[in-house]
Amino acid sequence: QVQLVESGGGLVQSGGSLRLSCSASGSFFNIYAMGWYRQAPGNQREMVAHISTGAGTNYADSVKGRFTISRDNGKNTVFMQMNSLQADDTAVYFCYLDLGGTRYWGQGTQVTVSS
């Protein structure tokens, strides 16, 4: 069983920064990919950033140049540094981990950007 716990969300002014963290616990027998989705009220969940087993990264066009995803394999943790935050970034951010063909999700952390 895999469990994911996110932290680092909160309220920030437009132009500010936040750093999200997601720590995974459980038994890992294979290398895994991790990433972040977000969901704003009334919107579908959308991919924000992904980091592969080889540390390759992908970003949504809307966050390129502002968000940076990274990972610490020794701590089973993925981070997302979010800079130049905008009101449109307001959403619940969900961490995920891909392991053995299954995607596991965290409970989500709220990010609110005030304009």
C-alpha positions as CSV (number, residue, x, y, z in Angstrom):
1,Q,0.0,0.0,0.0
2,V,1.3,3.4,-1.0
3,Q,0.3,6.6,0.9
4,L,1.1,10.1,-0.2
5,V,1.0,13.2,2.1
6,E,1.2,16.7,0.6
7,S,2.2,19.8,2.4
8,G,3.1,23.4,1.6
9,G,-0.1,24.8,0.4
10,G,-1.6,28.1,1.7
11,L,-2.5,31.6,0.9
12,V,-0.1,33.8,-1.0
13,Q,-0.3,37.1,-2.8
14,S,-0.1,37.4,-6.6
15,G,3.6,37.2,-7.6
16,G,4.5,35.2,-4.6
17,S,6.0,31.8,-4.2
18,L,5.1,28.5,-2.5
19,R,6.9,25.1,-2.4
20,L,4.8,22.0,-2.3
21,S,6.1,18.7,-1.0
22,C,4.7,15.2,-1.3
23,S,6.1,12.3,0.7
24,A,5.4,8.7,-0.2
25,S,5.4,5.8,2.3
26,G,5.0,2.1,1.7
27,S,6.8,-0.6,0.0
28,F,8.5,0.2,-3.3
29,F,10.0,-2.5,-5.4
30,N,10.2,-0.6,-8.6
31,I,11.3,2.8,-9.7
32,Y,8.3,5.1,-10.0
33,A,7.3,8.4,-11.5
34,M,5.6,11.2,-9.6
35,G,3.9,14.5,-10.4
36,W,1.2,17.0,-9.6
37,Y,-2.3,17.7,-10.9
38,R,-4.6,20.6,-9.8
39,Q,-8.3,21.2,-9.8
40,A,-9.9,24.6,-9.5
41,P,-13.6,24.9,-8.6
42,G,-15.8,24.0,-11.6
43,N,-12.8,22.8,-13.6
44,Q,-11.5,19.4,-14.5
45,R,-8.3,18.1,-12.9
46,E,-5.3,19.1,-15.1
47,M,-1.7,17.9,-15.1
48,V,0.7,20.5,-13.8
49,A,4.1,18.8,-13.7
50,H,5.5,15.3,-14.1
51,I,8.9,13.8,-13.2
52,S,9.9,10.5,-14.6
53,T,12.0,7.7,-13.2
54,G,15.0,9.2,-15.0
55,A,14.2,12.7,-13.7
56,G,12.9,13.9,-17.0
57,T,10.2,16.6,-16.5
58,N,7.1,17.7,-18.3
59,Y,5.0,20.8,-17.5
60,A,1.7,22.3,-18.5
61,D,2.2,25.2,-20.8
62,S,0.5,27.5,-18.2
63,V,3.3,26.9,-15.6
64,K,6.4,26.6,-17.8
65,G,9.1,28.9,-16.6
66,R,7.4,29.5,-13.2
67,F,7.1,26.0,-11.6
68,T,9.9,23.5,-11.1
69,I,9.4,19.9,-10.1
70,S,12.2,17.9,-8.4
71,R,12.5,14.7,-6.4
72,D,14.6,13.2,-3.6
73,N,14.6,9.5,-4.2
74,G,16.2,8.8,-0.9
75,K,13.3,10.4,0.9
76,N,10.6,9.2,-1.5
77,T,9.6,12.9,-1.9
78,V,8.7,15.1,-4.8
79,F,8.7,18.9,-4.6
80,M,7.2,21.6,-6.7
81,Q,8.6,25.1,-6.4
82,M,6.0,27.6,-7.6
83,N,7.1,31.1,-8.4
84,S,5.3,34.1,-9.9
85,L,2.0,32.7,-8.7
86,Q,-1.2,34.1,-10.3
87,A,-4.8,34.1,-9.4
88,D,-5.4,31.4,-12.1
89,D,-3.1,29.1,-10.1
90,T,-5.6,28.9,-7.3
91,A,-6.7,25.2,-7.0
92,V,-6.3,22.1,-4.9
93,Y,-3.0,20.5,-5.9
94,F,-2.8,16.7,-5.9
95,C,0.3,14.6,-5.8
96,Y,0.5,11.3,-7.6
97,L,2.8,8.3,-7.8
98,D,2.9,5.7,-10.6
99,L,3.9,2.3,-9.4
100,G,3.4,-1.1,-11.1
101,G,0.7,0.2,-13.4
102,T,-1.3,1.9,-10.6
103,R,-1.6,5.6,-10.0
104,Y,-1.8,6.6,-6.3
105,W,-3.1,10.0,-5.2
106,G,-2.6,12.2,-2.2
107,Q,-5.4,14.0,-0.4
108,G,-4.7,17.4,-2.0
109,T,-3.4,20.7,-0.6
110,Q,-5.1,24.0,-1.2
111,V,-3.2,26.8,-2.9
112,T,-5.0,30.2,-3.0
113,V,-3.5,33.2,-4.7
114,S,-5.0,36.6,-3.9
115,S,-4.9,39.3,-6.5
